Amino acid sequence: MKDSKKVILTCSVCLSRNYSLSKSKNKADRLQLKKYCPRCNQYTLHKETK
């Protein structure tokens, strides 16, 4: 995977860093996914951090 970088997803409610994954370097926009947050105990919006 030469053209990928590691990104961290942070919960938008409690700001805990829950997920890390790789994404293509060609994408300019920030990743936003609805994922499960174990700290909030519910599905919340997770945003990519710098």
C-alpha positions, 0 to 999 in steps of 0.5 A: 500500500504505497499510496495510503496513509494512516488516519485516526477517527475521533468521536464528535461527542466525547472526543475519544480516539477509537478507530485507526485505518488507512486511506488513499493519499489522493483523497482531499476531503476529510473522512466522516463515518458513523461508528460505534463509540464504546465510551458513549455506548452508542453510534456517533459521527466519527471524524478524521483527525490531523 
